[in-house]
Amino acid sequence: MSTETHHQPTAKLYVKVAAWLAVITAVEVLLSYMTMPPVVLVISLLLASIVKFVVVVGYFMHLKFDAPKLRMPLLTGLLLALTIYAIVLINMIMHAKYSPS
């Protein structure tokens, strides 16, 4: 048995994390109303979504406080999902680029 103690988050920490998530969401909404090149908009929104995903999984799903080996199934699924997303996105771009109009 391990004698190491695990840090348990407090309610105050959850409120802080929720506040930061609300700020990131507000930035995402603000970005969606701004005039910018679509590529910059999509990349900005994707990065904000990734940050929010990591924070939610880390704090609200307690992965930050669990054993590191429990992260592997999540990371494997995430890698698989991102790979499939990239393949579909590339396929859609190629189809739109080379399909007759």
Jmol script that loads the backbone (N, CA, C; Angstrom):
load data "model"
ATOM      1  N   MET A   1       0.825  -1.188   0.000  1.00  0.00           N
ATOM      2  CA  MET A   1       0.000   0.000   0.000  1.00  0.00           C
ATOM      3  C   MET A   1       0.867   1.249   0.000  1.00  0.00           C
ATOM      4  N   SER A   2       0.427   2.228  -0.692  1.00  0.00           N
ATOM      5  CA  SER A   2       1.157   3.494  -0.768  1.00  0.00           C
ATOM      6  C   SER A   2       0.754   4.381   0.404  1.00  0.00           C
ATOM      7  N   THR A   3       1.730   5.065   0.961  1.00  0.00           N
ATOM      8  CA  THR A   3       1.448   5.981   2.064  1.00  0.00           C
ATOM      9  C   THR A   3       1.271   7.414   1.582  1.00  0.00           C
ATOM     10  N   GLU A   4       1.348   7.589   0.289  1.00  0.00           N
ATOM     11  CA  GLU A   4       1.235   8.945  -0.256  1.00  0.00           C
ATOM     12  C   GLU A   4      -0.203   9.435  -0.145  1.00  0.00           C
ATOM     13  N   THR A   5      -0.356  10.706   0.249  1.00  0.00           N
ATOM     14  CA  THR A   5      -1.685  11.285   0.391  1.00  0.00           C
ATOM     15  C   THR A   5      -2.051  12.007  -0.892  1.00  0.00           C
ATOM     16  N   HIS A   6      -3.321  11.963  -1.212  1.00  0.00           N
ATOM     17  CA  HIS A   6      -3.815  12.623  -2.419  1.00  0.00           C
ATOM     18  C   HIS A   6      -4.475  13.935  -2.033  1.00  0.00           C
ATOM     19  N   HIS A   7      -4.150  14.961  -2.787  1.00  0.00           N
ATOM     20  CA  HIS A   7      -4.755  16.268  -2.571  1.00  0.00           C
ATOM     21  C   HIS A   7      -6.191  16.223  -3.066  1.00  0.00           C
ATOM     22  N   GLN A   8      -7.115  16.568  -2.215  1.00  0.00           N
ATOM     23  CA  GLN A   8      -8.518  16.630  -2.606  1.00  0.00           C
ATOM     24  C   GLN A   8      -8.895  18.079  -2.864  1.00  0.00           C
ATOM     25  N   PRO A   9      -9.537  18.339  -3.990  1.00  0.00           N
ATOM     26  CA  PRO A   9      -9.898  19.722  -4.316  1.00  0.00           C
ATOM     27  C   PRO A   9     -10.987  20.245  -3.381  1.00  0.00           C
ATOM     28  N   THR A  10     -10.952  21.535  -3.174  1.00  0.00           N
ATOM     29  CA  THR A  10     -11.961  22.182  -2.334  1.00  0.00           C
ATOM     30  C   THR A  10     -13.047  22.794  -3.215  1.00  0.00           C
ATOM     31  N   ALA A  11     -14.125  23.168  -2.587  1.00  0.00           N
ATOM     32  CA  ALA A  11     -15.210  23.827  -3.319  1.00  0.00           C
ATOM     33  C   ALA A  11     -14.721  25.139  -3.927  1.00  0.00           C
ATOM     34  N   LYS A  12     -13.836  25.821  -3.219  1.00  0.00           N
ATOM     35  CA  LYS A  12     -13.285  27.092  -3.714  1.00  0.00           C
ATOM     36  C   LYS A  12     -12.526  26.880  -5.029  1.00  0.00           C
ATOM     37  N   LEU A  13     -11.783  25.788  -5.109  1.00  0.00           N
ATOM     38  CA  LEU A  13     -11.051  25.478  -6.339  1.00  0.00           C
ATOM     39  C   LEU A  13     -12.022  25.229  -7.496  1.00  0.00           C
ATOM     40  N   TYR A  14     -13.100  24.488  -7.227  1.00  0.00           N
ATOM     41  CA  TYR A  14     -14.082  24.226  -8.284  1.00  0.00           C
ATOM     42  C   TYR A  14     -14.743  25.518  -8.768  1.00  0.00           C
ATOM     43  N   VAL A  15     -14.985  26.441  -7.875  1.00  0.00           N
ATOM     44  CA  VAL A  15     -15.576  27.728  -8.265  1.00  0.00           C
ATOM     45  C   VAL A  15     -14.594  28.509  -9.140  1.00  0.00           C
ATOM     46  N   LYS A  16     -13.309  28.498  -8.753  1.00  0.00           N
ATOM     47  CA  LYS A  16     -12.292  29.179  -9.571  1.00  0.00           C
ATOM     48  C   LYS A  16     -12.209  28.570 -10.962  1.00  0.00           C
ATOM     49  N   VAL A  17     -12.206  27.237 -11.027  1.00  0.00           N
ATOM     50  CA  VAL A  17     -12.128  26.554 -12.322  1.00  0.00           C
ATOM     51  C   VAL A  17     -13.360  26.883 -13.160  1.00  0.00           C
ATOM     52  N   ALA A  18     -14.530  26.862 -12.541  1.00  0.00           N
ATOM     53  CA  ALA A  18     -15.763  27.197 -13.267  1.00  0.00           C
ATOM     54  C   ALA A  18     -15.722  28.630 -13.777  1.00  0.00           C
ATOM     55  N   ALA A  19     -15.167  29.544 -12.976  1.00  0.00           N
ATOM     56  CA  ALA A  19     -15.064  30.946 -13.410  1.00  0.00           C
ATOM     57  C   ALA A  19     -14.147  31.063 -14.622  1.00  0.00           C
ATOM     58  N   TRP A  20     -13.014  30.350 -14.596  1.00  0.00           N
ATOM     59  CA  TRP A  20     -12.101  30.382 -15.748  1.00  0.00           C
ATOM     60  C   TRP A  20     -12.766  29.776 -16.985  1.00  0.00           C
ATOM     61  N   LEU A  21     -13.536  28.723 -16.794  1.00  0.00           N
ATOM     62  CA  LEU A  21     -14.251  28.134 -17.935  1.00  0.00           C
ATOM     63  C   LEU A  21     -15.269  29.125 -18.500  1.00  0.00           C
ATOM     64  N   ALA A  22     -15.924  29.875 -17.632  1.00  0.00           N
ATOM     65  CA  ALA A  22     -16.877  30.892 -18.095  1.00  0.00           C
ATOM     66  C   ALA A  22     -16.160  31.990 -18.875  1.00  0.00           C
ATOM     67  N   VAL A  23     -14.971  32.380 -18.414  1.00  0.00           N
ATOM     68  CA  VAL A  23     -14.190  33.398 -19.122  1.00  0.00           C
ATOM     69  C   VAL A  23     -13.790  32.889 -20.505  1.00  0.00           C
ATOM     70  N   ILE A  24     -13.327  31.648 -20.575  1.00  0.00           N
ATOM     71  CA  ILE A  24     -12.931  31.081 -21.869  1.00  0.00           C
ATOM     72  C   ILE A  24     -14.139  30.998 -22.802  1.00  0.00           C
ATOM     73  N   THR A  25     -15.292  30.625 -22.257  1.00  0.00           N
ATOM     74  CA  THR A  25     -16.510  30.563 -23.070  1.00  0.00           C
ATOM     75  C   THR A  25     -16.892  31.953 -23.582  1.00  0.00           C
ATOM     76  N   ALA A  26     -16.771  32.957 -22.734  1.00  0.00           N
ATOM     77  CA  ALA A  26     -17.065  34.338 -23.161  1.00  0.00           C
ATOM     78  C   ALA A  26     -16.120  34.773 -24.273  1.00  0.00           C
ATOM     79  N   VAL A  27     -14.855  34.400 -24.167  1.00  0.00           N
ATOM     80  CA  VAL A  27     -13.883  34.719 -25.224  1.00  0.00           C
ATOM     81  C   VAL A  27     -14.272  34.011 -26.519  1.00  0.00           C
ATOM     82  N   GLU A  28     -14.714  32.763 -26.421  1.00  0.00           N
ATOM     83  CA  GLU A  28     -15.152  32.040 -27.621  1.00  0.00           C
ATOM     84  C   GLU A  28     -16.332  32.739 -28.284  1.00  0.00           C
ATOM     85  N   VAL A  29     -17.290  33.174 -27.492  1.00  0.00           N
ATOM     86  CA  VAL A  29     -18.451  33.887 -28.051  1.00  0.00           C
ATOM     87  C   VAL A  29     -18.001  35.194 -28.689  1.00  0.00           C
ATOM     88  N   LEU A  30     -17.119  35.919 -28.020  1.00  0.00           N
ATOM     89  CA  LEU A  30     -16.591  37.167 -28.564  1.00  0.00           C
ATOM     90  C   LEU A  30     -15.869  36.924 -29.884  1.00  0.00           C
ATOM     91  N   LEU A  31     -15.059  35.873 -29.933  1.00  0.00           N
ATOM     92  CA  LEU A  31     -14.349  35.540 -31.175  1.00  0.00           C
ATOM     93  C   LEU A  31     -15.309  35.240 -32.311  1.00  0.00           C
ATOM     94  N   SER A  32     -16.409  34.580 -31.997  1.00  0.00           N
ATOM     95  CA  SER A  32     -17.351  34.218 -33.060  1.00  0.00           C
ATOM     96  C   SER A  32     -18.024  35.436 -33.680  1.00  0.00           C
ATOM     97  N   TYR A  33     -18.061  36.551 -32.952  1.00  0.00           N
ATOM     98  CA  TYR A  33     -18.655  37.773 -33.492  1.00  0.00           C
ATOM     99  C   TYR A  33     -17.637  38.694 -34.159  1.00  0.00           C
ATOM    100  N   MET A  34     -16.364  38.393 -34.004  1.00  0.00           N
ATOM    101  CA  MET A  34     -15.325  39.241 -34.583  1.00  0.00           C
ATOM    102  C   MET A  34     -15.122  38.903 -36.061  1.00  0.00           C
ATOM    103  N   THR A  35     -14.696  39.894 -36.819  1.00  0.00           N
ATOM    104  CA  THR A  35     -14.379  39.691 -38.223  1.00  0.00           C
ATOM    105  C   THR A  35     -12.909  39.313 -38.326  1.00  0.00           C
ATOM    106  N   MET A  36     -12.680  38.105 -38.792  1.00  0.00           N
ATOM    107  CA  MET A  36     -11.313  37.620 -38.966  1.00  0.00           C
ATOM    108  C   MET A  36     -11.337  36.519 -40.003  1.00  0.00           C
ATOM    109  N   PRO A  37     -10.181  36.178 -40.541  1.00  0.00           N
ATOM    110  CA  PRO A  37     -10.148  35.087 -41.520  1.00  0.00           C
ATOM    111  C   PRO A  37     -10.680  33.795 -40.891  1.00  0.00           C
ATOM    112  N   PRO A  38     -11.454  33.039 -41.648  1.00  0.00           N
ATOM    113  CA  PRO A  38     -12.045  31.812 -41.101  1.00  0.00           C
ATOM    114  C   PRO A  38     -11.014  30.843 -40.499  1.00  0.00           C
ATOM    115  N   VAL A  39      -9.849  30.760 -41.103  1.00  0.00           N
ATOM    116  CA  VAL A  39      -8.826  29.848 -40.589  1.00  0.00           C
ATOM    117  C   VAL A  39      -8.397  30.262 -39.184  1.00  0.00           C
ATOM    118  N   VAL A  40      -8.206  31.550 -38.975  1.00  0.00           N
ATOM    119  CA  VAL A  40      -7.802  32.060 -37.654  1.00  0.00           C
ATOM    120  C   VAL A  40      -8.918  31.813 -36.641  1.00  0.00           C
ATOM    121  N   LEU A  41     -10.149  32.037 -37.055  1.00  0.00           N
ATOM    122  CA  LEU A  41     -11.294  31.821 -36.172  1.00  0.00           C
ATOM    123  C   LEU A  41     -11.391  30.357 -35.748  1.00  0.00           C
ATOM    124  N   VAL A  42     -11.302  29.468 -36.709  1.00  0.00           N
ATOM    125  CA  VAL A  42     -11.425  28.036 -36.409  1.00  0.00           C
ATOM    126  C   VAL A  42     -10.287  27.576 -35.507  1.00  0.00           C
ATOM    127  N   ILE A  43      -9.070  27.989 -35.805  1.00  0.00           N
ATOM    128  CA  ILE A  43      -7.934  27.585 -34.972  1.00  0.00           C
ATOM    129  C   ILE A  43      -8.081  28.145 -33.558  1.00  0.00           C
ATOM    130  N   SER A  44      -8.506  29.390 -33.430  1.00  0.00           N
ATOM    131  CA  SER A  44      -8.695  30.003 -32.110  1.00  0.00           C
ATOM    132  C   SER A  44      -9.761  29.262 -31.306  1.00  0.00           C
ATOM    133  N   LEU A  45     -10.877  28.963 -31.953  1.00  0.00           N
ATOM    134  CA  LEU A  45     -11.956  28.262 -31.259  1.00  0.00           C
ATOM    135  C   LEU A  45     -11.555  26.830 -30.899  1.00  0.00           C
ATOM    136  N   LEU A  46     -10.815  26.172 -31.776  1.00  0.00           N
ATOM    137  CA  LEU A  46     -10.348  24.818 -31.464  1.00  0.00           C
ATOM    138  C   LEU A  46      -9.387  24.818 -30.277  1.00  0.00           C
ATOM    139  N   LEU A  47      -8.476  25.776 -30.246  1.00  0.00           N
ATOM    140  CA  LEU A  47      -7.539  25.862 -29.118  1.00  0.00           C
ATOM    141  C   LEU A  47      -8.273  26.135 -27.808  1.00  0.00           C
ATOM    142  N   ALA A  48      -9.240  27.028 -27.833  1.00  0.00           N
ATOM    143  CA  ALA A  48     -10.017  27.308 -26.625  1.00  0.00           C
ATOM    144  C   ALA A  48     -10.795  26.070 -26.189  1.00  0.00           C
ATOM    145  N   SER A  49     -11.336  25.339 -27.148  1.00  0.00           N
ATOM    146  CA  SER A  49     -12.073  24.116 -26.820  1.00  0.00           C
ATOM    147  C   SER A  49     -11.163  23.052 -26.218  1.00  0.00           C
ATOM    148  N   ILE A  50      -9.957  22.950 -26.732  1.00  0.00           N
ATOM    149  CA  ILE A  50      -9.008  21.975 -26.196  1.00  0.00           C
ATOM    150  C   ILE A  50      -8.643  22.340 -24.752  1.00  0.00           C
ATOM    151  N   VAL A  51      -8.411  23.624 -24.509  1.00  0.00           N
ATOM    152  CA  VAL A  51      -8.090  24.061 -23.143  1.00  0.00           C
ATOM    153  C   VAL A  51      -9.249  23.738 -22.208  1.00  0.00           C
ATOM    154  N   LYS A  52     -10.471  24.047 -22.632  1.00  0.00           N
ATOM    155  CA  LYS A  52     -11.630  23.752 -21.798  1.00  0.00           C
ATOM    156  C   LYS A  52     -11.778  22.250 -21.561  1.00  0.00           C
ATOM    157  N   PHE A  53     -11.551  21.451 -22.576  1.00  0.00           N
ATOM    158  CA  PHE A  53     -11.639  19.998 -22.438  1.00  0.00           C
ATOM    159  C   PHE A  53     -10.651  19.498 -21.393  1.00  0.00           C
ATOM    160  N   VAL A  54      -9.413  19.948 -21.495  1.00  0.00           N
ATOM    161  CA  VAL A  54      -8.372  19.504 -20.561  1.00  0.00           C
ATOM    162  C   VAL A  54      -8.726  19.923 -19.133  1.00  0.00           C
ATOM    163  N   VAL A  55      -9.214  21.142 -18.957  1.00  0.00           N
ATOM    164  CA  VAL A  55      -9.570  21.615 -17.619  1.00  0.00           C
ATOM    165  C   VAL A  55     -10.748  20.815 -17.055  1.00  0.00           C
ATOM    166  N   VAL A  56     -11.775  20.597 -17.848  1.00  0.00           N
ATOM    167  CA  VAL A  56     -12.941  19.848 -17.377  1.00  0.00           C
ATOM    168  C   VAL A  56     -12.549  18.420 -17.009  1.00  0.00           C
ATOM    169  N   VAL A  57     -11.795  17.775 -17.876  1.00  0.00           N
ATOM    170  CA  VAL A  57     -11.375  16.400 -17.597  1.00  0.00           C
ATOM    171  C   VAL A  57     -10.443  16.356 -16.388  1.00  0.00           C
ATOM    172  N   GLY A  58      -9.545  17.303 -16.303  1.00  0.00           N
ATOM    173  CA  GLY A  58      -8.586  17.307 -15.206  1.00  0.00           C
ATOM    174  C   GLY A  58      -9.213  17.557 -13.848  1.00  0.00           C
ATOM    175  N   TYR A  59     -10.128  18.505 -13.769  1.00  0.00           N
ATOM    176  CA  TYR A  59     -10.678  18.882 -12.474  1.00  0.00           C
ATOM    177  C   TYR A  59     -12.026  18.226 -12.186  1.00  0.00           C
ATOM    178  N   PHE A  60     -12.980  18.356 -13.098  1.00  0.00           N
ATOM    179  CA  PHE A  60     -14.319  17.867 -12.797  1.00  0.00           C
ATOM    180  C   PHE A  60     -14.441  16.350 -12.950  1.00  0.00           C
ATOM    181  N   MET A  61     -13.564  15.747 -13.735  1.00  0.00           N
ATOM    182  CA  MET A  61     -13.549  14.280 -13.828  1.00  0.00           C
ATOM    183  C   MET A  61     -12.422  13.707 -12.970  1.00  0.00           C
ATOM    184  N   HIS A  62     -11.753  14.555 -12.220  1.00  0.00           N
ATOM    185  CA  HIS A  62     -10.755  14.183 -11.212  1.00  0.00           C
ATOM    186  C   HIS A  62      -9.523  13.486 -11.769  1.00  0.00           C
ATOM    187  N   LEU A  63      -9.256  13.544 -13.057  1.00  0.00           N
ATOM    188  CA  LEU A  63      -8.071  12.881 -13.587  1.00  0.00           C
ATOM    189  C   LEU A  63      -6.785  13.532 -13.084  1.00  0.00           C
ATOM    190  N   LYS A  64      -6.838  14.796 -12.761  1.00  0.00           N
ATOM    191  CA  LYS A  64      -5.653  15.485 -12.236  1.00  0.00           C
ATOM    192  C   LYS A  64      -5.239  14.898 -10.892  1.00  0.00           C
ATOM    193  N   PHE A  65      -6.198  14.359 -10.166  1.00  0.00           N
ATOM    194  CA  PHE A  65      -5.939  13.861  -8.823  1.00  0.00           C
ATOM    195  C   PHE A  65      -5.830  12.336  -8.763  1.00  0.00           C
ATOM    196  N   ASP A  66      -6.037  11.656  -9.882  1.00  0.00           N
ATOM    197  CA  ASP A  66      -5.966  10.198  -9.928  1.00  0.00           C
ATOM    198  C   ASP A  66      -4.571   9.732 -10.318  1.00  0.00           C
ATOM    199  N   ALA A  67      -4.395   8.432 -10.296  1.00  0.00           N
ATOM    200  CA  ALA A  67      -3.120   7.840 -10.698  1.00  0.00           C
ATOM    201  C   ALA A  67      -2.882   8.095 -12.184  1.00  0.00           C
ATOM    202  N   PRO A  68      -1.629   8.351 -12.577  1.00  0.00           N
ATOM    203  CA  PRO A  68      -1.322   8.631 -13.986  1.00  0.00           C
ATOM    204  C   PRO A  68      -1.750   7.514 -14.942  1.00  0.00           C
ATOM    205  N   LYS A  69      -1.745   6.266 -14.502  1.00  0.00           N
ATOM    206  CA  LYS A  69      -2.123   5.168 -15.398  1.00  0.00           C
ATOM    207  C   LYS A  69      -3.601   5.227 -15.789  1.00  0.00           C
ATOM    208  N   LEU A  70      -4.416   5.937 -15.028  1.00  0.00           N
ATOM    209  CA  LEU A  70      -5.826   6.064 -15.369  1.00  0.00           C
ATOM    210  C   LEU A  70      -6.055   7.073 -16.500  1.00  0.00           C
ATOM    211  N   ARG A  71      -5.040   7.852 -16.811  1.00  0.00           N
ATOM    212  CA  ARG A  71      -5.156   8.824 -17.905  1.00  0.00           C
ATOM    213  C   ARG A  71      -5.011   8.164 -19.274  1.00  0.00           C
ATOM    214  N   MET A  72      -4.345   7.028 -19.314  1.00  0.00           N
ATOM    215  CA  MET A  72      -4.037   6.388 -20.590  1.00  0.00           C
ATOM    216  C   MET A  72      -5.280   6.058 -21.424  1.00  0.00           C
ATOM    217  N   PRO A  73      -6.338   5.454 -20.856  1.00  0.00           N
ATOM    218  CA  PRO A  73      -7.522   5.194 -21.697  1.00  0.00           C
ATOM    219  C   PRO A  73      -8.123   6.465 -22.284  1.00  0.00           C
ATOM    220  N   LEU A  74      -8.155   7.527 -21.497  1.00  0.00           N
ATOM    221  CA  LEU A  74      -8.689   8.794 -21.996  1.00  0.00           C
ATOM    222  C   LEU A  74      -7.816   9.344 -23.116  1.00  0.00           C
ATOM    223  N   LEU A  75      -6.513   9.338 -22.921  1.00  0.00           N
ATOM    224  CA  LEU A  75      -5.604   9.863 -23.943  1.00  0.00           C
ATOM    225  C   LEU A  75      -5.661   9.023 -25.214  1.00  0.00           C
ATOM    226  N   THR A  76      -5.802   7.717 -25.066  1.00  0.00           N
ATOM    227  CA  THR A  76      -5.918   6.847 -26.232  1.00  0.00           C
ATOM    228  C   THR A  76      -7.187   7.175 -27.024  1.00  0.00           C
ATOM    229  N   GLY A  77      -8.304   7.317 -26.322  1.00  0.00           N
ATOM    230  CA  GLY A  77      -9.557   7.683 -26.981  1.00  0.00           C
ATOM    231  C   GLY A  77      -9.494   9.048 -27.629  1.00  0.00           C
ATOM    232  N   LEU A  78      -8.852   9.979 -26.940  1.00  0.00           N
ATOM    233  CA  LEU A  78      -8.714  11.327 -27.492  1.00  0.00           C
ATOM    234  C   LEU A  78      -7.858  11.319 -28.749  1.00  0.00           C
ATOM    235  N   LEU A  79      -6.773  10.586 -28.726  1.00  0.00           N
ATOM    236  CA  LEU A  79      -5.918  10.486 -29.905  1.00  0.00           C
ATOM    237  C   LEU A  79      -6.668   9.851 -31.074  1.00  0.00           C
ATOM    238  N   LEU A  80      -7.422   8.817 -30.794  1.00  0.00           N
ATOM    239  CA  LEU A  80      -8.224   8.173 -31.845  1.00  0.00           C
ATOM    240  C   LEU A  80      -9.263   9.140 -32.412  1.00  0.00           C
ATOM    241  N   ALA A  81      -9.948   9.861 -31.530  1.00  0.00           N
ATOM    242  CA  ALA A  81     -10.967  10.816 -31.981  1.00  0.00           C
ATOM    243  C   ALA A  81     -10.354  11.929 -32.820  1.00  0.00           C
ATOM    244  N   LEU A  82      -9.213  12.457 -32.398  1.00  0.00           N
ATOM    245  CA  LEU A  82      -8.550  13.521 -33.166  1.00  0.00           C
ATOM    246  C   LEU A  82      -8.066  13.010 -34.522  1.00  0.00           C
ATOM    247  N   THR A  83      -7.597  11.785 -34.563  1.00  0.00           N
ATOM    248  CA  THR A  83      -7.167  11.196 -35.837  1.00  0.00           C
ATOM    249  C   THR A  83      -8.343  11.062 -36.797  1.00  0.00           C
ATOM    250  N   ILE A  84      -9.454  10.546 -36.300  1.00  0.00           N
ATOM    251  CA  ILE A  84     -10.642  10.404 -37.146  1.00  0.00           C
ATOM    252  C   ILE A  84     -11.139  11.774 -37.599  1.00  0.00           C
ATOM    253  N   TYR A  85     -11.143  12.744 -36.683  1.00  0.00           N
ATOM    254  CA  TYR A  85     -11.560  14.099 -37.036  1.00  0.00           C
ATOM    255  C   TYR A  85     -10.677  14.670 -38.143  1.00  0.00           C
ATOM    256  N   ALA A  86      -9.368  14.495 -38.014  1.00  0.00           N
ATOM    257  CA  ALA A  86      -8.437  15.011 -39.020  1.00  0.00           C
ATOM    258  C   ALA A  86      -8.669  14.344 -40.371  1.00  0.00           C
ATOM    259  N   ILE A  87      -8.892  13.045 -40.376  1.00  0.00           N
ATOM    260  CA  ILE A  87      -9.140  12.329 -41.635  1.00  0.00           C
ATOM    261  C   ILE A  87     -10.414  12.834 -42.298  1.00  0.00           C
ATOM    262  N   VAL A  88     -11.477  12.989 -41.519  1.00  0.00           N
ATOM    263  CA  VAL A  88     -12.744  13.476 -42.078  1.00  0.00           C
ATOM    264  C   VAL A  88     -12.589  14.909 -42.580  1.00  0.00           C
ATOM    265  N   LEU A  89     -11.902  15.754 -41.822  1.00  0.00           N
ATOM    266  CA  LEU A  89     -11.703  17.142 -42.230  1.00  0.00           C
ATOM    267  C   LEU A  89     -10.905  17.227 -43.533  1.00  0.00           C
ATOM    268  N   ILE A  90      -9.837  16.462 -43.623  1.00  0.00           N
ATOM    269  CA  ILE A  90      -9.032  16.446 -44.852  1.00  0.00           C
ATOM    270  C   ILE A  90      -9.862  15.936 -46.023  1.00  0.00           C
ATOM    271  N   ASN A  91     -10.665  14.905 -45.777  1.00  0.00           N
ATOM    272  CA  ASN A  91     -11.526  14.361 -46.832  1.00  0.00           C
ATOM    273  C   ASN A  91     -12.536  15.411 -47.308  1.00  0.00           C
ATOM    274  N   MET A  92     -13.122  16.144 -46.374  1.00  0.00           N
ATOM    275  CA  MET A  92     -14.097  17.170 -46.756  1.00  0.00           C
ATOM    276  C   MET A  92     -13.434  18.299 -47.537  1.00  0.00           C
ATOM    277  N   ILE A  93     -12.246  18.697 -47.124  1.00  0.00           N
ATOM    278  CA  ILE A  93     -11.531  19.761 -47.828  1.00  0.00           C
ATOM    279  C   ILE A  93     -11.168  19.317 -49.237  1.00  0.00           C
ATOM    280  N   MET A  94     -10.654  18.108 -49.356  1.00  0.00           N
ATOM    281  CA  MET A  94     -10.269  17.591 -50.672  1.00  0.00           C
ATOM    282  C   MET A  94     -11.494  17.423 -51.568  1.00  0.00           C
ATOM    283  N   HIS A  95     -12.598  16.962 -51.005  1.00  0.00           N
ATOM    284  CA  HIS A  95     -13.817  16.780 -51.786  1.00  0.00           C
ATOM    285  C   HIS A  95     -14.342  18.126 -52.287  1.00  0.00           C
ATOM    286  N   ALA A  96     -14.337  19.139 -51.426  1.00  0.00           N
ATOM    287  CA  ALA A  96     -14.816  20.461 -51.822  1.00  0.00           C
ATOM    288  C   ALA A  96     -13.881  21.097 -52.859  1.00  0.00           C
ATOM    289  N   LYS A  97     -12.596  20.817 -52.736  1.00  0.00           N
ATOM    290  CA  LYS A  97     -11.616  21.430 -53.636  1.00  0.00           C
ATOM    291  C   LYS A  97     -11.686  20.834 -55.041  1.00  0.00           C
ATOM    292  N   TYR A  98     -11.916  19.533 -55.131  1.00  0.00           N
ATOM    293  CA  TYR A  98     -11.835  18.856 -56.420  1.00  0.00           C
ATOM    294  C   TYR A  98     -13.182  18.412 -56.984  1.00  0.00           C
ATOM    295  N   SER A  99     -14.263  18.705 -56.303  1.00  0.00           N
ATOM    296  CA  SER A  99     -15.558  18.303 -56.851  1.00  0.00           C
ATOM    297  C   SER A  99     -16.029  19.354 -57.858  1.00  0.00           C
ATOM    298  N   PRO A 100     -16.687  18.890 -58.932  1.00  0.00           N
ATOM    299  CA  PRO A 100     -17.183  19.856 -59.925  1.00  0.00           C
ATOM    300  C   PRO A 100     -18.343  20.664 -59.340  1.00  0.00           C
ATOM    301  N   SER A 101     -18.370  21.921 -59.660  1.00  0.00           N
ATOM    302  CA  SER A 101     -19.422  22.803 -59.125  1.00  0.00           C
ATOM    303  C   SER A 101     -20.568  22.904 -60.076  1.00  0.00           C
TER     304      SER A 101
END
end "model"
wireframe off; spacefill off
backbone 0.3
color backbone group
